[in-house]
C-alpha cells in the first residue's frame, strides 16, 4: 500500500510538472500571436464580455447574434409551444463561453489595473491557461491511460503519450486557433476534460459493479457535455457517440438503458439547465441560445449567407489542412484500428472523429475552426502511430534517428506558417494601438472612431479601452464607435443593401450620404438611401482600407475625407493582410520597410515580393 501511495504521489508531481510546462508553452504561444483569425474571437467574446463588465450602454458592441429577438414578422409557429418558438427566434449566442473573460475584466476593473494592454491581451493569456492547456494535458492523460490499461503489453506504449502531447503542442492550428477566445476552443476543452473523466469507463475493462466515484466522474463528464451543447449544439456530434459507446459496453439491455438514462441523459440535462440559468441571468429572460442557433443555421439555413462549401469539404480540405503533418499518421492509425490491428480504444476515438465530421458536413457553411475540438483525438491517434513507427526499442540508434526525423518534420511543417499567420497576416490591432496611444487622448472628454472597412475587420471597444482621470476620479473614457453593418437582416432581404456592400460598391457616394455631404434627393429604389437621422457627425478618427481609399486609382475618397470632412491622413500605414506573393526579379529594388517586417526571414525577402493590404487612418 505504501509503495502504491508513493507511486501515485510521484505521478501527481509529474503530472503537475507536465501541466505547468504546457501552461508556460501556451502562454508564450498567446503572447506570440499578433493577428486576427476570425472576427468571432473578439466580437463573440471580448466585446460582449466588455459590455457586461463595463456596465455601459454606450461603450458596447453586441452583434446581431446577441440582440436577435422574436418580432411581429416572425408569426410562424414552429412547434406550437410559445416558449420554444420564442427561443427559436431568440439569441443564438450563450454567455457561458465568455464567463472567463467577463470575470477577468471585472477583476481588472475592480483593482483599476485595466490598462489598454490588459483589456485586449489578458483574455488570450487566461484562455491559454484555463482552456488551451487542459486540451493538451487531456491528450497526454488519455494517451497515457490507454497505454497503461489497454496496450500495456507493448513496450512501444512507453513513449506513446509523449508523442501524442508533442503532436498536439506542435500542431500549427492548435497554436493558431486554440488559444484564441472562440467558443470552439472552450468546447474542445470541455470535451478533453470529459474524456479524462471517462477514461476508466471508456477504455478500462468492463465492471458492472464499479465504485461510486467512477460513476460520479462519468456523470460529471456529461454535465460538461450538457454545457458544451449550450455553447454549440453541434457538440452533440461528439457526446452522443461517446454516450452510445459507453452504453454498448454494458452487458444486458436493462443495464444499457439504466446507464444511458442515469449517467448520460440526466447529467447532460443538468448541464443544459445550468447553462440556461446562466443565460437567464445575463439576458434577463429565459433564452435558449442553442435552439436559436439551430433555428437560424439549420431550419432557416442562414449560415449559408456567410459562405458555403460542398459536403466533402471537411474530408478533403478542412481536416487535412488543420491536421497538417498529422494527417498521414492519423489515417494509418485509423485504418489499423478499424481492421482490428490495434486496441478498441482507438476505434472509439476514431468513431467520434467520423461522427463529428459527418454532422458538420451536413451544413453548407463550414469553417476550419468548427472541427477544432477533434484535433485532440487526432493527436492521440497520430501519437500512437508514431510510437509504433519508431519501433519497440525506443533507445536504439535506428529508433532515435527516426524520432529525430519526425521531430524535424513536425517543426519544419508547422512553425513557419504558424509564424506567418500569427505574426504577419491580418494584423488588425495596430490601428487601434495607434489610436489609444495618441497623445491628444489625455485631454479629450470623449473619443469617436469610425471604421469604413469590411464587416468586423477589427475589434473595437475591447481594444480601445483607455482609463483617464477627471477631477481626481479615474474611469474608462467614453468612446463612440461606428462600423459598417452586414447583419443577416440586410443580407437575406433582396430589398435591402447592407452598409458594407453599399460602401464597397461606391465608397465616395457612401461617404457623401453618410456624413451629410450630399443633400440632394435620393432616387434609389432600394434601402440604401440615408435620411438625416442616420447621418454621422465627423469623428476623431476614420480607418479605411487603402484599396478603397484609392479605388481605380482615383483620389476622390481621400479628397472627401480631407477637404469635406477636415481630416488629416496619418503618415503611418498599418499593414493588415497579405494580398499577393510573387517571385522577385534579380533587378528588383530593395524594400527596406518589408525587410524590417520579415527580418527573421532575410532569405525570403531576397527571393519574394510580398504585397500587403494596408489600413489608412485619418484624424482630426
Secondary structure, DSSP 8 states (H G I E B T S, - for coil): -HHHHHHHHHHHHHHHHHHHHHHHHHHHHHHH--S-S-THHIIIIIHHHHHHHHT-SSS----HHHH----TT----SSS-HHHHHHHTS----SGGGHHHHHHHHHHHHTT---HHHHHHHHHHHHIIIIIHHHHHHHHHHHHHIIIIISTT-GGGGGHHHHHHHHHHH-HHIIIIITS--HHHHHHHHHHHHHHHTHHHHHS---TT--HHHHHHHHHHHHHHHHHHHH-GGGHHHHHHHHHHHHHTSSSHHHHHHHIIIIIIHHHHHHHHHHHHHHHHHHSS---HHHHHHIIIIIS-GGGGG----TTHIIIIIHHHHHTTHHHHHHHHHHHHHTTSS-HHHHHHHHHHHHHHHHHHHSS---GGGGGGGHHHHHHHHHHHHHHHH-S-TTSHHHHHHHHHHHHHHHHHHHHHHHHHHHTTT-TTHHHHHHHT-GGGGG-SEEEEEEESSTT-S--GGGS--EEEETTEEEE-EEEEEE----HHHHS-TT---HHHHHHH-HHHHHHHHTT---S----SSTT---GGG-----SEEEEEHHHHTGGG--HHHHIIIIIT--EEEEEEEEEEEEEEEE--TT----HHHHHHTGGGHHHHHHEEEEEEEEEEEE-
